Amino acid sequence: MRKLIVAASLLAFAVGTAPATAAPCKDAKGRFMKCPTVAPKATKCRLNGKFAKCGTPGAKPA
């Protein structure tokens, strides 16, 4: 009986989380589309071993 209850609860959990894992991205007309990927922005850059602004020529993300 215990195995039946565990199996039923696992099945209910798996079915309940399926819609939550779907891509929530929609276009302007309401149709589903692939979500755009956003690249993480570098917060700090280095130049010659020291921190520098990322717009500086030769600076590389740290």
PDBQT receptor file of N, H, CA, C and O in Angstrom, charges set to zero:
ATOM      1  N   MET A   1       0.825  -1.193   0.000  1.00  0.00    +0.000 N 
ATOM      2  CA  MET A   1       0.000   0.000   0.000  1.00  0.00    +0.000 C 
ATOM      3  C   MET A   1       0.869   1.256   0.000  1.00  0.00    +0.000 C 
ATOM      4  O   MET A   1       0.556   2.244  -0.664  1.00  0.00    +0.000 OA
ATOM      5  N   ARG A   2       1.969   1.200   0.757  1.00  0.00    +0.000 N 
ATOM      6  H   ARG A   2       2.223   0.397   1.296  1.00  0.00    +0.000 HD
ATOM      7  CA  ARG A   2       2.858   2.358   0.834  1.00  0.00    +0.000 C 
ATOM      8  C   ARG A   2       3.480   2.646  -0.535  1.00  0.00    +0.000 C 
ATOM      9  O   ARG A   2       3.603   3.809  -0.920  1.00  0.00    +0.000 OA
ATOM     10  N   LYS A   3       3.872   1.611  -1.270  1.00  0.00    +0.000 N 
ATOM     11  H   LYS A   3       3.773   0.666  -0.957  1.00  0.00    +0.000 HD
ATOM     12  CA  LYS A   3       4.463   1.789  -2.592  1.00  0.00    +0.000 C 
ATOM     13  C   LYS A   3       3.467   2.423  -3.554  1.00  0.00    +0.000 C 
ATOM     14  O   LYS A   3       3.842   3.241  -4.394  1.00  0.00    +0.000 OA
ATOM     15  N   LEU A   4       2.203   2.047  -3.431  1.00  0.00    +0.000 N 
ATOM     16  H   LEU A   4       1.898   1.383  -2.749  1.00  0.00    +0.000 HD
ATOM     17  CA  LEU A   4       1.159   2.610  -4.291  1.00  0.00    +0.000 C 
ATOM     18  C   LEU A   4       0.979   4.103  -4.019  1.00  0.00    +0.000 C 
ATOM     19  O   LEU A   4       0.819   4.889  -4.953  1.00  0.00    +0.000 OA
ATOM     20  N   ILE A   5       1.005   4.492  -2.759  1.00  0.00    +0.000 N 
ATOM     21  H   ILE A   5       1.135   3.853  -2.000  1.00  0.00    +0.000 HD
ATOM     22  CA  ILE A   5       0.839   5.900  -2.398  1.00  0.00    +0.000 C 
ATOM     23  C   ILE A   5       2.038   6.717  -2.878  1.00  0.00    +0.000 C 
ATOM     24  O   ILE A   5       1.869   7.824  -3.389  1.00  0.00    +0.000 OA
ATOM     25  N   VAL A   6       3.243   6.178  -2.716  1.00  0.00    +0.000 N 
ATOM     26  H   VAL A   6       3.381   5.279  -2.301  1.00  0.00    +0.000 HD
ATOM     27  CA  VAL A   6       4.443   6.876  -3.164  1.00  0.00    +0.000 C 
ATOM     28  C   VAL A   6       4.422   7.027  -4.688  1.00  0.00    +0.000 C 
ATOM     29  O   VAL A   6       4.731   8.097  -5.212  1.00  0.00    +0.000 OA
ATOM     30  N   ALA A   7       4.060   5.963  -5.391  1.00  0.00    +0.000 N 
ATOM     31  H   ALA A   7       3.809   5.093  -4.966  1.00  0.00    +0.000 HD
ATOM     32  CA  ALA A   7       4.009   6.019  -6.853  1.00  0.00    +0.000 C 
ATOM     33  C   ALA A   7       2.959   7.025  -7.322  1.00  0.00    +0.000 C 
ATOM     34  O   ALA A   7       3.202   7.764  -8.276  1.00  0.00    +0.000 OA
ATOM     35  N   ALA A   8       1.815   7.064  -6.679  1.00  0.00    +0.000 N 
ATOM     36  H   ALA A   8       1.617   6.463  -5.904  1.00  0.00    +0.000 HD
ATOM     37  CA  ALA A   8       0.762   8.003  -7.063  1.00  0.00    +0.000 C 
ATOM     38  C   ALA A   8       1.184   9.444  -6.802  1.00  0.00    +0.000 C 
ATOM     39  O   ALA A   8       0.896  10.332  -7.604  1.00  0.00    +0.000 OA
ATOM     40  N   SER A   9       1.867   9.681  -5.681  1.00  0.00    +0.000 N 
ATOM     41  H   SER A   9       2.102   8.960  -5.029  1.00  0.00    +0.000 HD
ATOM     42  CA  SER A   9       2.300  11.051  -5.384  1.00  0.00    +0.000 C 
ATOM     43  C   SER A   9       3.393  11.501  -6.354  1.00  0.00    +0.000 C 
ATOM     44  O   SER A   9       3.404  12.662  -6.763  1.00  0.00    +0.000 OA
ATOM     45  N   LEU A  10       4.311  10.606  -6.731  1.00  0.00    +0.000 N 
ATOM     46  H   LEU A  10       4.301   9.663  -6.398  1.00  0.00    +0.000 HD
ATOM     47  CA  LEU A  10       5.332  10.961  -7.708  1.00  0.00    +0.000 C 
ATOM     48  C   LEU A  10       4.722  11.253  -9.077  1.00  0.00    +0.000 C 
ATOM     49  O   LEU A  10       5.162  12.170  -9.770  1.00  0.00    +0.000 OA
ATOM     50  N   LEU A  11       3.731  10.493  -9.459  1.00  0.00    +0.000 N 
ATOM     51  H   LEU A  11       3.373   9.748  -8.896  1.00  0.00    +0.000 HD
ATOM     52  CA  LEU A  11       3.054  10.729 -10.725  1.00  0.00    +0.000 C 
ATOM     53  C   LEU A  11       2.325  12.067 -10.711  1.00  0.00    +0.000 C 
ATOM     54  O   LEU A  11       2.367  12.812 -11.690  1.00  0.00    +0.000 OA
ATOM     55  N   ALA A  12       1.662  12.367  -9.611  1.00  0.00    +0.000 N 
ATOM     56  H   ALA A  12       1.628  11.762  -8.816  1.00  0.00    +0.000 HD
ATOM     57  CA  ALA A  12       0.947  13.640  -9.500  1.00  0.00    +0.000 C 
ATOM     58  C   ALA A  12       1.924  14.812  -9.531  1.00  0.00    +0.000 C 
ATOM     59  O   ALA A  12       1.630  15.844 -10.133  1.00  0.00    +0.000 OA
ATOM     60  N   PHE A  13       3.063  14.666  -8.899  1.00  0.00    +0.000 N 
ATOM     61  H   PHE A  13       3.302  13.827  -8.410  1.00  0.00    +0.000 HD
ATOM     62  CA  PHE A  13       4.079  15.724  -8.903  1.00  0.00    +0.000 C 
ATOM     63  C   PHE A  13       4.629  15.933 -10.310  1.00  0.00    +0.000 C 
ATOM     64  O   PHE A  13       4.803  17.073 -10.742  1.00  0.00    +0.000 OA
ATOM     65  N   ALA A  14       4.906  14.836 -11.033  1.00  0.00    +0.000 N 
ATOM     66  H   ALA A  14       4.765  13.910 -10.682  1.00  0.00    +0.000 HD
ATOM     67  CA  ALA A  14       5.466  14.934 -12.380  1.00  0.00    +0.000 C 
ATOM     68  C   ALA A  14       4.470  15.574 -13.340  1.00  0.00    +0.000 C 
ATOM     69  O   ALA A  14       4.867  16.363 -14.197  1.00  0.00    +0.000 OA
ATOM     70  N   VAL A  15       3.207  15.254 -13.215  1.00  0.00    +0.000 N 
ATOM     71  H   VAL A  15       2.885  14.612 -12.519  1.00  0.00    +0.000 HD
ATOM     72  CA  VAL A  15       2.175  15.821 -14.088  1.00  0.00    +0.000 C 
ATOM     73  C   VAL A  15       1.929  17.282 -13.729  1.00  0.00    +0.000 C 
ATOM     74  O   VAL A  15       1.660  18.097 -14.612  1.00  0.00    +0.000 OA
ATOM     75  N   GLY A  16       2.016  17.617 -12.465  1.00  0.00    +0.000 N 
ATOM     76  H   GLY A  16       2.235  16.955 -11.749  1.00  0.00    +0.000 HD
ATOM     77  CA  GLY A  16       1.746  18.980 -12.026  1.00  0.00    +0.000 C 
ATOM     78  C   GLY A  16       2.822  19.963 -12.413  1.00  0.00    +0.000 C 
ATOM     79  O   GLY A  16       2.535  21.151 -12.558  1.00  0.00    +0.000 OA
ATOM     80  N   THR A  17       4.062  19.510 -12.587  1.00  0.00    +0.000 N 
ATOM     81  H   THR A  17       4.295  18.545 -12.469  1.00  0.00    +0.000 HD
ATOM     82  CA  THR A  17       5.150  20.430 -12.911  1.00  0.00    +0.000 C 
ATOM     83  C   THR A  17       5.386  20.563 -14.402  1.00  0.00    +0.000 C 
ATOM     84  O   THR A  17       6.171  21.421 -14.808  1.00  0.00    +0.000 OA
ATOM     85  N   ALA A  18       4.753  19.764 -15.234  1.00  0.00    +0.000 N 
ATOM     86  H   ALA A  18       4.115  19.067 -14.904  1.00  0.00    +0.000 HD
ATOM     87  CA  ALA A  18       4.989  19.821 -16.675  1.00  0.00    +0.000 C 
ATOM     88  C   ALA A  18       4.624  21.179 -17.273  1.00  0.00    +0.000 C 
ATOM     89  O   ALA A  18       5.425  21.710 -18.043  1.00  0.00    +0.000 OA
ATOM     90  N   PRO A  19       3.474  21.773 -16.973  1.00  0.00    +0.000 N 
ATOM     91  CA  PRO A  19       3.169  23.083 -17.564  1.00  0.00    +0.000 C 
ATOM     92  C   PRO A  19       4.084  24.193 -17.053  1.00  0.00    +0.000 C 
ATOM     93  O   PRO A  19       4.311  25.175 -17.760  1.00  0.00    +0.000 OA
ATOM     94  N   ALA A  20       4.602  24.057 -15.858  1.00  0.00    +0.000 N 
ATOM     95  H   ALA A  20       4.417  23.259 -15.284  1.00  0.00    +0.000 HD
ATOM     96  CA  ALA A  20       5.466  25.091 -15.298  1.00  0.00    +0.000 C 
ATOM     97  C   ALA A  20       6.815  25.118 -15.994  1.00  0.00    +0.000 C 
ATOM     98  O   ALA A  20       7.477  26.156 -15.994  1.00  0.00    +0.000 OA
ATOM     99  N   THR A  21       7.246  24.011 -16.588  1.00  0.00    +0.000 N 
ATOM    100  H   THR A  21       6.709  23.168 -16.588  1.00  0.00    +0.000 HD
ATOM    101  CA  THR A  21       8.535  23.978 -17.252  1.00  0.00    +0.000 C 
ATOM    102  C   THR A  21       8.449  24.409 -18.704  1.00  0.00    +0.000 C 
ATOM    103  O   THR A  21       9.482  24.530 -19.362  1.00  0.00    +0.000 OA
ATOM    104  N   ALA A  22       7.255  24.643 -19.225  1.00  0.00    +0.000 N 
ATOM    105  H   ALA A  22       6.415  24.545 -18.690  1.00  0.00    +0.000 HD
ATOM    106  CA  ALA A  22       7.100  25.080 -20.608  1.00  0.00    +0.000 C 
ATOM    107  C   ALA A  22       7.619  26.505 -20.759  1.00  0.00    +0.000 C 
ATOM    108  O   ALA A  22       7.613  27.283 -19.805  1.00  0.00    +0.000 OA
ATOM    109  N   ALA A  23       8.062  26.834 -21.951  1.00  0.00    +0.000 N 
ATOM    110  H   ALA A  23       8.067  26.202 -22.726  1.00  0.00    +0.000 HD
ATOM    111  CA  ALA A  23       8.591  28.175 -22.208  1.00  0.00    +0.000 C 
ATOM    112  C   ALA A  23       7.462  29.199 -22.125  1.00  0.00    +0.000 C 
ATOM    113  O   ALA A  23       6.465  29.062 -22.834  1.00  0.00    +0.000 OA
ATOM    114  N   PRO A  24       7.591  30.218 -21.279  1.00  0.00    +0.000 N 
ATOM    115  CA  PRO A  24       6.517  31.195 -21.104  1.00  0.00    +0.000 C 
ATOM    116  C   PRO A  24       6.574  32.337 -22.108  1.00  0.00    +0.000 C 
ATOM    117  O   PRO A  24       5.817  33.298 -21.973  1.00  0.00    +0.000 OA
ATOM    118  N   CYS A  25       7.435  32.266 -23.099  1.00  0.00    +0.000 N 
ATOM    119  H   CYS A  25       8.050  31.485 -23.209  1.00  0.00    +0.000 HD
ATOM    120  CA  CYS A  25       7.606  33.388 -24.026  1.00  0.00    +0.000 C 
ATOM    121  C   CYS A  25       6.528  33.369 -25.102  1.00  0.00    +0.000 C 
ATOM    122  O   CYS A  25       6.257  32.345 -25.728  1.00  0.00    +0.000 OA
ATOM    123  N   LYS A  26       5.927  34.531 -25.293  1.00  0.00    +0.000 N 
ATOM    124  H   LYS A  26       6.147  35.364 -24.785  1.00  0.00    +0.000 HD
ATOM    125  CA  LYS A  26       4.919  34.707 -26.330  1.00  0.00    +0.000 C 
ATOM    126  C   LYS A  26       5.245  35.964 -27.117  1.00  0.00    +0.000 C 
ATOM    127  O   LYS A  26       5.843  36.903 -26.591  1.00  0.00    +0.000 OA
ATOM    128  N   ASP A  27       4.845  35.971 -28.385  1.00  0.00    +0.000 N 
ATOM    129  H   ASP A  27       4.359  35.209 -28.812  1.00  0.00    +0.000 HD
ATOM    130  CA  ASP A  27       5.062  37.165 -29.182  1.00  0.00    +0.000 C 
ATOM    131  C   ASP A  27       3.886  38.123 -28.996  1.00  0.00    +0.000 C 
ATOM    132  O   ASP A  27       3.025  37.882 -28.150  1.00  0.00    +0.000 OA
ATOM    133  N   ALA A  28       3.839  39.197 -29.768  1.00  0.00    +0.000 N 
ATOM    134  H   ALA A  28       4.538  39.393 -30.455  1.00  0.00    +0.000 HD
ATOM    135  CA  ALA A  28       2.803  40.221 -29.615  1.00  0.00    +0.000 C 
ATOM    136  C   ALA A  28       1.405  39.692 -29.915  1.00  0.00    +0.000 C 
ATOM    137  O   ALA A  28       0.420  40.206 -29.386  1.00  0.00    +0.000 OA
ATOM    138  N   LYS A  29       1.312  38.673 -30.758  1.00  0.00    +0.000 N 
ATOM    139  H   LYS A  29       2.113  38.255 -31.189  1.00  0.00    +0.000 HD
ATOM    140  CA  LYS A  29       0.006  38.109 -31.108  1.00  0.00    +0.000 C 
ATOM    141  C   LYS A  29      -0.436  36.999 -30.160  1.00  0.00    +0.000 C 
ATOM    142  O   LYS A  29      -1.523  36.447 -30.324  1.00  0.00    +0.000 OA
ATOM    143  N   GLY A  30       0.392  36.665 -29.171  1.00  0.00    +0.000 N 
ATOM    144  H   GLY A  30       1.275  37.113 -29.038  1.00  0.00    +0.000 HD
ATOM    145  CA  GLY A  30       0.028  35.657 -28.194  1.00  0.00    +0.000 C 
ATOM    146  C   GLY A  30       0.471  34.257 -28.545  1.00  0.00    +0.000 C 
ATOM    147  O   GLY A  30       0.141  33.313 -27.827  1.00  0.00    +0.000 OA
ATOM    148  N   ARG A  31       1.210  34.094 -29.630  1.00  0.00    +0.000 N 
ATOM    149  H   ARG A  31       1.478  34.861 -30.213  1.00  0.00    +0.000 HD
ATOM    150  CA  ARG A  31       1.684  32.768 -30.011  1.00  0.00    +0.000 C 
ATOM    151  C   ARG A  31       2.976  32.454 -29.268  1.00  0.00    +0.000 C 
ATOM    152  O   ARG A  31       3.784  33.345 -29.008  1.00  0.00    +0.000 OA
ATOM    153  N   PHE A  32       3.162  31.192 -28.932  1.00  0.00    +0.000 N 
ATOM    154  H   PHE A  32       2.506  30.468 -29.144  1.00  0.00    +0.000 HD
ATOM    155  CA  PHE A  32       4.380  30.775 -28.242  1.00  0.00    +0.000 C 
ATOM    156  C   PHE A  32       5.558  30.836 -29.185  1.00  0.00    +0.000 C 
ATOM    157  O   PHE A  32       5.441  30.507 -30.365  1.00  0.00    +0.000 OA
ATOM    158  N   MET A  33       6.695  31.258 -28.660  1.00  0.00    +0.000 N 
ATOM    159  H   MET A  33       6.790  31.525 -27.702  1.00  0.00    +0.000 HD
ATOM    160  CA  MET A  33       7.919  31.334 -29.435  1.00  0.00    +0.000 C 
ATOM    161  C   MET A  33       9.093  30.937 -28.555  1.00  0.00    +0.000 C 
ATOM    162  O   MET A  33       8.946  30.795 -27.341  1.00  0.00    +0.000 OA
ATOM    163  N   LYS A  34      10.253  30.758 -29.165  1.00  0.00    +0.000 N 
ATOM    164  H   LYS A  34      10.373  30.873 -30.151  1.00  0.00    +0.000 HD
ATOM    165  CA  LYS A  34      11.445  30.412 -28.404  1.00  0.00    +0.000 C 
ATOM    166  C   LYS A  34      11.906  31.647 -27.642  1.00  0.00    +0.000 C 
ATOM    167  O   LYS A  34      11.971  32.741 -28.204  1.00  0.00    +0.000 OA
ATOM    168  N   CYS A  35      12.225  31.472 -26.371  1.00  0.00    +0.000 N 
ATOM    169  H   CYS A  35      12.172  30.584 -25.915  1.00  0.00    +0.000 HD
ATOM    170  CA  CYS A  35      12.661  32.589 -25.537  1.00  0.00    +0.000 C 
ATOM    171  C   CYS A  35      14.041  33.054 -25.980  1.00  0.00    +0.000 C 
ATOM    172  O   CYS A  35      14.918  32.227 -26.233  1.00  0.00    +0.000 OA
ATOM    173  N   PRO A  36      14.248  34.365 -26.078  1.00  0.00    +0.000 N 
ATOM    174  CA  PRO A  36      15.577  34.851 -26.455  1.00  0.00    +0.000 C 
ATOM    175  C   PRO A  36      16.562  34.631 -25.320  1.00  0.00    +0.000 C 
ATOM    176  O   PRO A  36      16.225  34.799 -24.148  1.00  0.00    +0.000 OA
ATOM    177  N   THR A  37      17.776  34.255 -25.678  1.00  0.00    +0.000 N 
ATOM    178  H   THR A  37      18.050  34.118 -26.630  1.00  0.00    +0.000 HD
ATOM    179  CA  THR A  37      18.806  34.042 -24.658  1.00  0.00    +0.000 C 
ATOM    180  C   THR A  37      19.502  35.366 -24.381  1.00  0.00    +0.000 C 
ATOM    181  O   THR A  37      19.793  36.133 -25.300  1.00  0.00    +0.000 OA
ATOM    182  N   VAL A  38      19.759  35.619 -23.132  1.00  0.00    +0.000 N 
ATOM    183  H   VAL A  38      19.523  34.996 -22.387  1.00  0.00    +0.000 HD
ATOM    184  CA  VAL A  38      20.423  36.849 -22.720  1.00  0.00    +0.000 C 
ATOM    185  C   VAL A  38      21.796  36.488 -22.188  1.00  0.00    +0.000 C 
ATOM    186  O   VAL A  38      21.918  35.722 -21.232  1.00  0.00    +0.000 OA
ATOM    187  N   ALA A  39      22.827  37.038 -22.808  1.00  0.00    +0.000 N 
ATOM    188  H   ALA A  39      22.728  37.660 -23.585  1.00  0.00    +0.000 HD
ATOM    189  CA  ALA A  39      24.193  36.762 -22.365  1.00  0.00    +0.000 C 
ATOM    190  C   ALA A  39      24.471  37.548 -21.089  1.00  0.00    +0.000 C 
ATOM    191  O   ALA A  39      24.093  38.716 -20.995  1.00  0.00    +0.000 OA
ATOM    192  N   PRO A  40      25.118  36.937 -20.114  1.00  0.00    +0.000 N 
ATOM    193  CA  PRO A  40      25.432  37.674 -18.892  1.00  0.00    +0.000 C 
ATOM    194  C   PRO A  40      26.426  38.793 -19.183  1.00  0.00    +0.000 C 
ATOM    195  O   PRO A  40      27.413  38.590 -19.890  1.00  0.00    +0.000 OA
ATOM    196  N   LYS A  41      26.160  39.957 -18.642  1.00  0.00    +0.000 N 
ATOM    197  H   LYS A  41      25.358  40.122 -18.068  1.00  0.00    +0.000 HD
ATOM    198  CA  LYS A  41      27.006  41.116 -18.880  1.00  0.00    +0.000 C 
ATOM    199  C   LYS A  41      28.177  41.100 -17.892  1.00  0.00    +0.000 C 
ATOM    200  O   LYS A  41      27.991  40.883 -16.695  1.00  0.00    +0.000 OA
ATOM    201  N   ALA A  42      29.365  41.329 -18.408  1.00  0.00    +0.000 N 
ATOM    202  H   ALA A  42      29.515  41.505 -19.381  1.00  0.00    +0.000 HD
ATOM    203  CA  ALA A  42      30.549  41.379 -17.558  1.00  0.00    +0.000 C 
ATOM    204  C   ALA A  42      30.474  42.618 -16.679  1.00  0.00    +0.000 C 
ATOM    205  O   ALA A  42      30.240  43.722 -17.171  1.00  0.00    +0.000 OA
ATOM    206  N   THR A  43      30.670  42.437 -15.391  1.00  0.00    +0.000 N 
ATOM    207  H   THR A  43      30.860  41.540 -14.991  1.00  0.00    +0.000 HD
ATOM    208  CA  THR A  43      30.562  43.558 -14.471  1.00  0.00    +0.000 C 
ATOM    209  C   THR A  43      31.896  44.236 -14.244  1.00  0.00    +0.000 C 
ATOM    210  O   THR A  43      31.932  45.428 -13.939  1.00  0.00    +0.000 OA
ATOM    211  N   LYS A  44      32.996  43.508 -14.384  1.00  0.00    +0.000 N 
ATOM    212  H   LYS A  44      32.966  42.539 -14.631  1.00  0.00    +0.000 HD
ATOM    213  CA  LYS A  44      34.319  44.075 -14.152  1.00  0.00    +0.000 C 
ATOM    214  C   LYS A  44      35.245  43.640 -15.281  1.00  0.00    +0.000 C 
ATOM    215  O   LYS A  44      35.154  42.519 -15.782  1.00  0.00    +0.000 OA
ATOM    216  N   CYS A  45      36.127  44.534 -15.668  1.00  0.00    +0.000 N 
ATOM    217  H   CYS A  45      36.202  45.445 -15.261  1.00  0.00    +0.000 HD
ATOM    218  CA  CYS A  45      37.129  44.221 -16.680  1.00  0.00    +0.000 C 
ATOM    219  C   CYS A  45      38.507  44.548 -16.123  1.00  0.00    +0.000 C 
ATOM    220  O   CYS A  45      38.653  45.349 -15.200  1.00  0.00    +0.000 OA
ATOM    221  N   ARG A  46      39.518  43.903 -16.713  1.00  0.00    +0.000 N 
ATOM    222  H   ARG A  46      39.399  43.253 -17.463  1.00  0.00    +0.000 HD
ATOM    223  CA  ARG A  46      40.895  44.129 -16.261  1.00  0.00    +0.000 C 
ATOM    224  C   ARG A  46      41.751  44.592 -17.436  1.00  0.00    +0.000 C 
ATOM    225  O   ARG A  46      41.545  44.198 -18.584  1.00  0.00    +0.000 OA
ATOM    226  N   LEU A  47      42.712  45.439 -17.105  1.00  0.00    +0.000 N 
ATOM    227  H   LEU A  47      42.879  45.760 -16.172  1.00  0.00    +0.000 HD
ATOM    228  CA  LEU A  47      43.695  45.906 -18.066  1.00  0.00    +0.000 C 
ATOM    229  C   LEU A  47      45.029  45.995 -17.340  1.00  0.00    +0.000 C 
ATOM    230  O   LEU A  47      45.169  46.750 -16.378  1.00  0.00    +0.000 OA
ATOM    231  N   ASN A  48      46.004  45.230 -17.800  1.00  0.00    +0.000 N 
ATOM    232  H   ASN A  48      45.890  44.618 -18.582  1.00  0.00    +0.000 HD
ATOM    233  CA  ASN A  48      47.335  45.171 -17.178  1.00  0.00    +0.000 C 
ATOM    234  C   ASN A  48      47.270  44.786 -15.699  1.00  0.00    +0.000 C 
ATOM    235  O   ASN A  48      48.022  45.324 -14.887  1.00  0.00    +0.000 OA
ATOM    236  N   GLY A  49      46.390  43.871 -15.349  1.00  0.00    +0.000 N 
ATOM    237  H   GLY A  49      45.779  43.434 -16.009  1.00  0.00    +0.000 HD
ATOM    238  CA  GLY A  49      46.298  43.385 -13.978  1.00  0.00    +0.000 C 
ATOM    239  C   GLY A  49      45.503  44.269 -13.045  1.00  0.00    +0.000 C 
ATOM    240  O   GLY A  49      45.379  43.948 -11.863  1.00  0.00    +0.000 OA
ATOM    241  N   LYS A  50      44.958  45.376 -13.534  1.00  0.00    +0.000 N 
ATOM    242  H   LYS A  50      45.059  45.637 -14.494  1.00  0.00    +0.000 HD
ATOM    243  CA  LYS A  50      44.184  46.287 -12.698  1.00  0.00    +0.000 C 
ATOM    244  C   LYS A  50      42.771  46.389 -13.262  1.00  0.00    +0.000 C 
ATOM    245  O   LYS A  50      42.548  46.151 -14.449  1.00  0.00    +0.000 OA
ATOM    246  N   PHE A  51      41.831  46.741 -12.408  1.00  0.00    +0.000 N 
ATOM    247  H   PHE A  51      42.013  46.934 -11.443  1.00  0.00    +0.000 HD
ATOM    248  CA  PHE A  51      40.468  46.920 -12.867  1.00  0.00    +0.000 C 
ATOM    249  C   PHE A  51      40.353  48.184 -13.700  1.00  0.00    +0.000 C 
ATOM    250  O   PHE A  51      40.955  49.210 -13.384  1.00  0.00    +0.000 OA
ATOM    251  N   ALA A  52      39.563  48.094 -14.783  1.00  0.00    +0.000 N 
ATOM    252  H   ALA A  52      39.074  47.260 -15.040  1.00  0.00    +0.000 HD
ATOM    253  CA  ALA A  52      39.355  49.232 -15.672  1.00  0.00    +0.000 C 
ATOM    254  C   ALA A  52      37.917  49.193 -16.176  1.00  0.00    +0.000 C 
ATOM    255  O   ALA A  52      37.226  48.187 -16.012  1.00  0.00    +0.000 OA
ATOM    256  N   LYS A  53      37.470  50.270 -16.781  1.00  0.00    +0.000 N 
ATOM    257  H   LYS A  53      38.031  51.087 -16.914  1.00  0.00    +0.000 HD
ATOM    258  CA  LYS A  53      36.133  50.289 -17.369  1.00  0.00    +0.000 C 
ATOM    259  C   LYS A  53      36.102  49.321 -18.542  1.00  0.00    +0.000 C 
ATOM    260  O   LYS A  53      37.094  49.173 -19.256  1.00  0.00    +0.000 OA
ATOM    261  N   CYS A  54      34.983  48.672 -18.739  1.00  0.00    +0.000 N 
ATOM    262  H   CYS A  54      34.178  48.793 -18.159  1.00  0.00    +0.000 HD
ATOM    263  CA  CYS A  54      34.898  47.675 -19.802  1.00  0.00    +0.000 C 
ATOM    264  C   CYS A  54      34.950  48.290 -21.194  1.00  0.00    +0.000 C 
ATOM    265  O   CYS A  54      35.211  47.567 -22.156  1.00  0.00    +0.000 OA
ATOM    266  N   GLY A  55      34.717  49.576 -21.342  1.00  0.00    +0.000 N 
ATOM    267  H   GLY A  55      34.506  50.162 -20.561  1.00  0.00    +0.000 HD
ATOM    268  CA  GLY A  55      34.791  50.229 -22.633  1.00  0.00    +0.000 C 
ATOM    269  C   GLY A  55      36.207  50.601 -23.041  1.00  0.00    +0.000 C 
ATOM    270  O   GLY A  55      36.436  51.010 -24.179  1.00  0.00    +0.000 OA
ATOM    271  N   THR A  56      37.152  50.466 -22.131  1.00  0.00    +0.000 N 
ATOM    272  H   THR A  56      36.966  50.134 -21.207  1.00  0.00    +0.000 HD
ATOM    273  CA  THR A  56      38.534  50.836 -22.402  1.00  0.00    +0.000 C 
ATOM    274  C   THR A  56      39.152  49.873 -23.418  1.00  0.00    +0.000 C 
ATOM    275  O   THR A  56      38.993  48.660 -23.280  1.00  0.00    +0.000 OA
ATOM    276  N   PRO A  57      39.857  50.386 -24.440  1.00  0.00    +0.000 N 
ATOM    277  CA  PRO A  57      40.498  49.481 -25.409  1.00  0.00    +0.000 C 
ATOM    278  C   PRO A  57      41.513  48.559 -24.732  1.00  0.00    +0.000 C 
ATOM    279  O   PRO A  57      42.355  49.018 -23.959  1.00  0.00    +0.000 OA
ATOM    280  N   GLY A  58      41.434  47.292 -25.017  1.00  0.00    +0.000 N 
ATOM    281  H   GLY A  58      40.750  46.920 -25.645  1.00  0.00    +0.000 HD
ATOM    282  CA  GLY A  58      42.354  46.310 -24.454  1.00  0.00    +0.000 C 
ATOM    283  C   GLY A  58      41.873  45.686 -23.149  1.00  0.00    +0.000 C 
ATOM    284  O   GLY A  58      42.481  44.723 -22.682  1.00  0.00    +0.000 OA
ATOM    285  N   ALA A  59      40.806  46.197 -22.547  1.00  0.00    +0.000 N 
ATOM    286  H   ALA A  59      40.312  46.980 -22.927  1.00  0.00    +0.000 HD
ATOM    287  CA  ALA A  59      40.291  45.636 -21.303  1.00  0.00    +0.000 C 
ATOM    288  C   ALA A  59      39.558  44.346 -21.600  1.00  0.00    +0.000 C 
ATOM    289  O   ALA A  59      38.838  44.237 -22.593  1.00  0.00    +0.000 OA
ATOM    290  N   LYS A  60      39.748  43.371 -20.729  1.00  0.00    +0.000 N 
ATOM    291  H   LYS A  60      40.333  43.459 -19.923  1.00  0.00    +0.000 HD
ATOM    292  CA  LYS A  60      39.103  42.059 -20.913  1.00  0.00    +0.000 C 
ATOM    293  C   LYS A  60      38.239  41.764 -19.692  1.00  0.00    +0.000 C 
ATOM    294  O   LYS A  60      38.597  42.140 -18.576  1.00  0.00    +0.000 OA
ATOM    295  N   PRO A  61      37.106  41.094 -19.892  1.00  0.00    +0.000 N 
ATOM    296  CA  PRO A  61      36.235  40.734 -18.752  1.00  0.00    +0.000 C 
ATOM    297  C   PRO A  61      36.967  39.850 -17.763  1.00  0.00    +0.000 C 
ATOM    298  O   PRO A  61      37.697  38.935 -18.144  1.00  0.00    +0.000 OA
ATOM    299  N   ALA A  62      36.762  40.134 -16.495  1.00  0.00    +0.000 N 
ATOM    300  H   ALA A  62      36.169  40.877 -16.185  1.00  0.00    +0.000 HD
ATOM    301  CA  ALA A  62      37.416  39.349 -15.439  1.00  0.00    +0.000 C 
ATOM    302  C   ALA A  62      36.495  38.266 -14.950  1.00  0.00    +0.000 C 
ATOM    303  O   ALA A  62      36.863  37.498 -14.061  1.00  0.00    +0.000 OA
TER     304      ALA A  62
